[in-house]
Amino acid sequence: MPDLRAVRTALATQSGRVVRSVGDAVRMDAPVPGLDWNAGQLTAHLCAVHLPAQAADELTGVARGLLAVLDSHTEPHDPRCWSASAGSRPAAPC
């Protein structure tokens, strides 16, 4: 498992460098120092990686919230509470 503190430190250090490299570029085809990519390629790569990751993170939060709501409002999951004659509906009372 990666060292989370080391990852955070590296991200904090390198994110400033990346922002400067892209932000200081006069043209999108300008080379990025230390990389084989130009500013446009770096920007496209960062968007292609970051946007899906951000969306997945947000969806994970939404899913957790929905599951919490569903768990607080659903019938018991005990199979003894389900009636064969009622099909998929919970037997009442359970």
Buried (B, 14 or more C-beta within 10 A) or exposed (E): EEEEEEEEEEEEEEEEEBEEBBEEBEEEEBBBEEEEBBBBBBBEEEEEEEEEEEEEEEEEEEEEEEEEEEEEEEEEEEEEEBEEEEEEEBEEEE
